[in-house]
Each structure stands twice: as C-alpha cells, then as structure tokens.
Amino acid sequence: MGVKANLFVIGAMKSGSTTLHDCLAKHSDIHMTEEKEPGYFVPELWGRRTEQEYADLLAPGENKKYVGESSTHYTKLPTYLGVPEKIHTYNPNARILYVMRQPIARIISHYYHNVRDLYMHGESRSISKAIQRDPAYVAYSDYAYQLQPYYDLFGKDKIYILTFEDLVSDQNKVMSEIFTWLGVDADCELTEQVDSNKAPKTYKKVRGLGLLNKFRHSSVWDGVSAIVPKSIRRMGVRLAETQSNEKLTQEEIDEVYKLLTPVFQEKVAELHRLTGKDFSTWNL
C-alpha cells in the first residue's frame, strides 16, 4: 500500500480537530492529508472508494517522519463500531491524538452542525428533544467511553489527549508540547493563530419537519431527479430549506445544562479515572 499513516487525530467532533489538523500540517516533519475526514476506517463512509485512493492521500508524506489524517468518525461509538481495532490492525505503532471540549458545549455545537447538515441530518427538533431522542449527542461527548478501546489496544503512551479550551487559549504552547511528544522540533512556532473551526453566521436549515428535505436526499430522488423539470426542482429546494441566522435562546441553553450537568459530572469523573487528567476547568 506504500506509505502508511502513523498519526491519527480521532476527534472529538466539534472540538477543534480541524484547527489541530491544520496546526500539525504546518510542521516540516509532518504530512497531514489534504482531505480532512476521509473516514477510511469506517466502511459505511469510505464506501466504494479504493485502498489506492487512501494511499494517494498519504503519498505526499513519503519522506516525512509522520503521515497523518484526521477523522472524527473514529470516535463515534456506538454509531460506528470496530474502528480502533481496524486502526490497530493497520498500524499498531500509530500515535493517536484526541481533542476534547467541555462536553455540553460540544453537544450544543453538534446540534448546530446537525441543523446545518441538510444532507446527513437536517435536524428539525428542539435541542432538548434532539438530545433526549438521539443518544449520539451524549455518546460523542462521553470521552471515556470513546477513548477506552484505544487505551486497551494502543496503551496510554501512544495516545495524547488535549482540550479545545487549552488549544484556543495558548495554541503555540499546546502545539509545542504535542511536537515534543511526537519527537519533532518543538520550536516550530506558529507565526499566526490557526482558527479553522469558525461556524457560519448564516446557514441553511430545513423547513418544517424536514420531510421534503429527506426525500430530496434519498435514493428514490436520486433515481427520478434527472427527469424532473428544473423549475420543479428549484421549487422543491425553496420548499425544503430556508436561510437562517437563528441561535438558541438562553432559556434553551439553560434547559440543556439542567438536563445534562448531572450526567456529565459522572462521565467526566470517569474520564479523570481513565486518564488521570484534571478537567475542573469545565466547571461541571
């Protein structure tokens, strides 16, 4: 297969993994794939793409010490199973990076992401209903649950954990510590702050319950859309989605914190037991 990846940013979703990916890519000893979120080790997402396509993403790093990629899909239990095992079989000596965010703040950002993502989600429920009915929101913030299989397979010495909050507050310090851990030049100071995770001020969202939007992104529509007149297709778009700049109200945010704070007090305690790290700055 040629060049093998030996560095993986595995998540967490909506926690600064894109910024971390871009910071790593600036180091002269590290090649990070130009494509973010390839999801090679998730067959449901990699689909019909070939091994050679993955090799092509890695090939420019042939002469680098580290060749890496970043896919938050790698820490999305229970949605995608068996990923740590697949990565370990592929390269048991790989280094793993996992960036985490205050778990309730991550869930709120995750909700906004699903509202904007008309293709995969098109979230139309209130945030409280979405959290209560879709266990993925809490599961993806259950960092001990996501990390445990990697610890079991790779061992703690090959896994580096950090927080979004630290990365944002002192990017050069955090990256210097990561570069030291990787055994590359730690004095590779970033000349300017990298911020690759800004959310758009306005976005498209589904109208109503999102049923028409789901139809527009279904296999049935794929089969018939070519014979539907353009005027009808344009009308379908107007009826299926709308432009928005809505944000959650403070009342909605307070409700989410009331619902989830007791849950994550326990889960962050589990994370502390697993990693030995202090997460008191998350104020849970």
Disulfide bonds with the S-S distance in Angstrom:
none
